[in-house]
């Protein structure tokens, strides 16, 4: 058995945070029924290029392992079908702007009437309460307001957005954790509950030691490029071949071994560099010396030398390098699944590894409405004739 086998998730979310959450649950074995707008589907089905045989790469990235059902939620019959599906589900997931689910008649209070045991999860930009709850939010807005862009980028340069929608992905992960926790609690109490997750809360919570540094000093952290406010050297360096590598000297012993390995023994014992505190205080003296050092060899030469000495380091990979790395391949972080339109589809694997119930990524991201008839017939008992009538009426 997979961990979430026999758990059914009714997913009316779209774009990224909600679908990423439900994909995690699907990877763990849950049956995820993805409800999409007839003829259009999830917004991301149209996001591109790139497309692979007509399928959006963006959509494909976060929707594997699900069943796609098309349903017009603005129609009474569509709502009736959704209620029937909710009655047979364990989890309800949505990421409409606060208030929209209530207008559609599919908010927690409505769904709870048909299934008191439901775990209902809402994901939004700023949360369901508070002065910003009705604001429209995108990841870049939350990265700006939640702290990421205030600490990311080079000094004295404009703010930089992290390259993926980190606040969506992080909230999707928090939502999955919350849902699984609520399901576990339901086993003890018999009761479902309402979960309120927001991108803004996620971003603020991930400030961790940056926030604690501020609480300790009263000073706002500033962008430092790839450097670290509390550890030196702990950043990227450019090498002779114009590539970049990362050096992470996390303690004073690593510093001594590093200096011996690269032929800088005199630096190891200098009072201003001997301890991490000294290196942090004298960073402006030390980093130029190391920058000059790393210009002496190519990236992969340095990586080999430092790895042999067990010094924490690594290359800064471009995307094509990531998926050729032997560790990535060994850990099955590149998987291939069969897709009815694409053929062999390459996807990112799951980072979750179980000893007794290994997760097998084999189900492709569904085509729009691919499972509508199957779900209505096998799960809800609609006849083929009834399903055809619903299709003519544009309910599905």
C-alpha positions in Angstrom: 0.0 0.0 0.0 1.1 3.5 -0.7 0.8 5.9 2.3 -2.3 7.7 1.1 -4.0 4.9 -0.8 -7.8 5.0 -0.4 -7.7 8.7 0.3 -9.6 10.7 -2.3 -8.8 14.4 -3.0 -11.3 16.6 -4.8 -9.1 19.3 -6.4 -10.7 22.4 -7.8 -7.5 24.4 -7.7 -5.5 25.6 -10.6 -2.2 27.2 -11.7 0.6 26.2 -9.2 0.2 26.2 -5.4 -2.9 24.0 -5.4 -1.9 21.7 -8.2 1.6 21.3 -6.7 0.0 20.3 -3.4 -2.4 17.7 -5.0 0.5 16.3 -7.1 2.4 15.6 -3.8 -0.7 13.8 -2.5 -1.1 11.9 -5.8 2.6 10.8 -5.6 1.9 9.5 -2.1 -0.9 7.4 -3.5 -4.1 9.5 -3.1 -6.7 9.4 -5.8 -6.8 13.0 -7.0 -9.8 14.2 -9.1 -8.9 17.4 -10.8 -12.0 19.4 -11.6 -11.5 21.7 -14.6 -13.5 24.1 -16.7 -15.1 22.5 -19.8 -13.2 23.3 -23.0 -10.6 25.4 -21.3 -9.2 23.5 -18.2 -6.6 24.7 -15.8 -5.2 28.1 -16.8 -1.7 26.6 -17.3 -2.8 24.4 -20.1 -2.5 27.6 -22.2 0.7 28.8 -20.7 3.5 28.5 -23.3 5.4 28.1 -25.4 7.0 25.7 -24.8 4.4 23.0 -25.6 5.1 19.3 -26.2 2.7 18.0 -28.8 0.2 20.6 -27.8 0.6 20.0 -24.1 1.9 22.9 -22.0 5.2 22.2 -20.3 4.1 24.3 -17.3 0.9 22.3 -16.9 2.8 19.0 -17.3 5.2 19.9 -14.5 2.6 19.8 -11.6 -0.3 17.6 -12.6 0.9 14.0 -12.9 -1.0 11.2 -11.3 -4.4 12.9 -11.4 -7.8 12.3 -13.0 -9.2 15.2 -15.0 -13.0 15.8 -14.9 -14.6 18.8 -16.6 -17.4 20.5 -14.7 -19.2 23.8 -15.1 -19.3 25.0 -11.5 -21.6 27.9 -12.4 -24.4 25.5 -13.4 -26.7 24.0 -10.8 -26.2 20.5 -12.3 -22.4 21.0 -12.2 -22.6 22.0 -8.5 -24.8 19.0 -7.8 -22.2 16.7 -9.3 -19.5 18.4 -7.3 -21.5 17.9 -4.0 -21.8 14.2 -4.9 -18.0 14.0 -5.5 -17.4 15.8 -2.2 -19.6 13.4 -0.4 -17.3 10.6 -1.5 -14.0 12.4 -0.9 -11.7 12.9 2.1 -10.1 16.2 1.0 -11.4 19.3 -0.8 -8.7 21.6 -2.2 -9.3 25.1 -3.7 -7.3 28.3 -4.4 -9.9 30.8 -5.5 -9.6 34.4 -4.3 -11.3 34.6 -0.9 -15.1 34.9 -1.3 -15.3 33.3 -4.7 -15.9 29.8 -3.3 -18.8 31.2 -1.2 -20.3 32.8 -4.3 -20.1 29.6 -6.2 -21.7 27.7 -3.2 -18.7 25.5 -2.7 -17.2 27.0 0.4 -16.4 25.0 3.5 -19.8 25.5 5.1 -21.5 24.3 2.0 -19.3 21.3 1.5 -19.4 20.4 5.2 -23.1 20.0 4.9 -22.7 17.1 2.5 -19.6 15.6 4.2 -18.9 16.7 7.9 -15.6 14.6 7.8 -14.1 16.5 4.9 -10.7 18.2 5.3 -11.2 21.4 3.3 -8.1 23.3 2.4 -8.1 26.9 1.0 -4.9 28.4 -0.5 -4.8 32.1 -1.2 -2.3 34.9 -1.6 -2.8 36.6 1.8 -5.2 34.3 3.7 -8.9 34.3 4.3 -8.8 37.0 7.0 -7.1 40.3 7.5 -6.9 43.7 5.7 -5.2 42.2 2.6 -7.4 39.1 2.2 -9.1 40.4 -0.9 -6.0 41.5 -2.7 -5.0 39.7 -5.9 -1.6 38.1 -5.4 1.1 36.6 -7.6 4.3 35.0 -6.5 6.4 38.1 -7.4 4.2 40.3 -5.2 4.6 37.9 -2.3 8.3 37.5 -2.8 8.5 41.3 -2.6 6.3 41.7 0.5 7.3 38.5 2.3 11.0 39.2 2.4 12.7 37.2 -0.4 13.4 40.0 -2.8 14.6 42.2 0.1 17.5 39.8 0.7 18.1 38.4 -2.8 20.5 39.8 -5.4 23.8 41.6 -5.5 24.5 44.6 -3.1 23.4 48.0 -4.5 21.6 46.3 -7.4 17.8 46.2 -8.0 15.8 43.4 -6.2 15.8 40.0 -7.8 13.1 37.4 -7.9 14.0 33.8 -7.1 13.9 31.9 -10.4 10.8 29.7 -9.6 7.6 30.7 -7.9 8.9 29.7 -4.5 6.0 31.0 -2.5 3.5 29.0 -4.5 5.6 25.8 -4.2 6.3 26.4 -0.5 2.6 26.9 0.2 1.7 23.8 -1.7 4.1 21.9 0.5 2.7 23.4 3.7 -0.8 22.6 2.4 0.1 18.9 1.8 1.6 18.7 5.4 -1.5 20.4 6.8 -3.9 18.1 4.9 -2.0 14.9 6.0 -2.0 16.1 9.6 -5.7 16.9 9.5 -6.4 13.4 8.1 -4.4 11.9 10.9 -6.3 13.9 13.5 -9.6 12.9 11.8 -8.7 9.3 12.5 -8.6 10.1 16.2 -11.6 12.5 16.4 -13.8 11.5 13.4 -14.0 15.2 12.5 -12.8 17.1 9.5 -11.8 20.7 9.5 -11.0 23.9 7.6 -7.4 24.7 6.6 -6.4 28.3 5.7 -3.0 28.5 3.9 -1.5 31.7 2.4 1.5 32.5 0.2 2.3 35.5 2.4 2.4 33.5 5.6 4.7 30.9 3.9 7.1 33.6 2.7 7.3 35.3 6.1 7.8 31.9 7.9 10.7 31.1 5.6 12.6 34.2 6.7 13.8 32.0 9.7 17.4 33.1 10.6 17.2 36.3 8.6 14.2 37.3 10.7 16.0 36.2 13.9 19.1 38.2 12.9 16.8 41.2 12.6 15.2 40.5 16.0 18.7 40.2 17.5 20.1 43.4 16.0 17.2 45.6 15.0 18.9 45.9 11.5 17.3 44.7 8.3 19.4 42.2 6.4 20.6 43.4 3.0 21.1 41.5 -0.3 24.5 39.8 -0.3 24.5 38.0 -3.7 25.3 34.4 -2.9 27.1 35.2 0.4 25.8 34.5 3.9 25.4 37.0 6.7 26.7 34.6 9.4 29.2 32.3 7.7 32.4 33.2 5.7 33.4 31.9 3.1 30.0 30.7 2.1 29.2 31.8 -1.4 29.9 31.5 -5.2 33.2 32.1 -6.9 34.0 32.5 -10.6 36.6 30.1 -11.9 39.1 30.3 -14.8 36.7 28.9 -17.3 34.1 31.5 -16.5 31.9 29.0 -14.7 30.8 29.3 -11.0 31.3 27.1 -8.0 30.0 27.2 -4.4 32.3 27.0 -1.4 30.7 26.5 2.0 33.1 26.6 5.0 30.8 25.8 7.8 33.3 25.6 10.7 36.9 26.5 11.6 38.2 23.0 11.0 37.0 23.1 7.4 38.8 26.4 7.1 42.1 25.0 8.2 41.8 22.0 5.9 40.8 24.2 3.0 43.8 26.5 3.5 46.1 23.5 3.6 44.5 22.0 0.5 44.7 25.1 -1.7 48.2 26.3 -0.5 47.1 29.2 1.7 48.4 27.9 5.1 49.4 31.4 6.1 45.8 32.5 5.9 44.6 29.7 8.2 46.5 31.1 11.3 46.1 34.8 10.7 44.2 36.2 13.8 41.6 38.0 11.7 40.7 34.8 9.7 41.3 32.0 12.3 37.6 31.9 13.5 34.4 32.3 11.6 33.6 35.5 13.6 36.8 37.0 12.5 36.2 36.0 8.9 32.7 37.5 9.0 34.1 40.8 10.4 37.0 40.8 7.9 35.1 39.5 4.9 36.1 42.5 2.7 39.7 41.5 3.1 39.3 37.8 2.7 36.9 37.4 -0.3 39.2 39.3 -2.8 42.0 36.9 -1.9 39.8 33.9 -2.6 38.4 35.3 -5.8 41.9 35.6 -7.1 42.7 32.0 -6.0 39.7 30.5 -7.8 40.7 32.2 -11.1 43.7 29.9 -11.2 41.8 26.7 -12.2 38.7 25.5 -14.0 35.5 24.8 -12.1 35.6 21.0 -12.3 39.3 20.9 -11.3 38.5 22.8 -8.1 35.5 20.6 -7.4 37.7 17.5 -7.7 40.5 18.9 -5.5 38.1 20.1 -2.8 36.0 17.0 -2.8 39.0 14.8 -2.2 39.8 16.9 0.8 36.1 16.6 1.9 35.7 20.4 1.8 32.0 21.3 1.2 31.7 22.6 -2.3 29.7 22.2 -5.5 29.2 23.4 -9.0 26.6 26.0 -10.0 24.7 23.9 -12.6 22.8 25.0 -15.6 19.6 23.0 -16.2 21.2 20.6 -18.7 23.9 19.7 -16.2 21.5 18.9 -13.4 19.8 16.1 -15.3 23.1 14.5 -16.3 24.5 14.4 -12.8 25.0 10.8 -11.6 23.5 11.5 -8.2 20.3 13.0 -9.7 20.0 9.9 -11.9 20.8 7.5 -9.1 18.1 9.0 -6.9 15.6 8.8 -9.7 15.0 12.5 -9.8 14.6 12.2 -13.5 11.7 9.9 -14.4 10.1 8.9 -17.7 6.4 8.1 -18.1 4.3 7.1 -21.0 1.9 9.8 -22.3 -0.8 9.2 -24.9 0.1 12.3 -27.0 3.7 12.8 -26.2 5.0 9.2 -25.9 7.9 9.2 -23.5 7.6 12.2 -21.2 10.6 13.2 -19.0 9.6 14.6 -15.6 11.2 15.6 -12.3 11.0 12.7 -9.8 9.7 12.8 -6.2 12.2 13.6 -3.4 10.2 11.4 -1.0 11.8 8.0 -0.5 10.2 5.2 1.5 11.9 1.9 2.5 8.8 -0.3 2.6 6.4 1.5 0.1 8.6 3.1 -2.6 6.8 5.7 -4.6 6.6 4.9 -8.3 6.0 7.8 -10.7 4.1 6.2 -13.6 0.8 8.2 -14.2 1.1 11.0 -16.7 -0.6 14.4 -16.3 -4.1 13.8 -17.6 -5.6 15.2 -20.8 -8.4 17.7 -20.3 -11.6 15.9 -19.2 -9.9 12.5 -19.8 -11.6 10.8 -16.8 -15.0 12.6 -16.8 -17.0 9.7 -18.0 -15.1 7.2 -15.9 -15.6 9.2 -12.7 -19.3 10.0 -13.3 -20.1 6.4 -14.3 -18.0 4.3 -11.9 -17.9 6.6 -8.9 -21.3 8.4 -9.1 -23.4 5.9 -11.1 -24.3 8.1 -14.0 -25.4 6.2 -17.1 -23.8 6.8 -20.5 -27.1 8.4 -21.6 -27.1 10.7 -18.6 -23.4 11.7 -19.3 -24.2 12.5 -22.9 -27.1 14.7 -21.8 -24.8 16.6 -19.4 -22.3 17.0 -22.2 -25.0 18.5 -24.5 -26.0 20.8 -21.8 -22.4 21.9 -21.3 -22.4 20.9 -17.7 -19.3 18.8 -18.5 
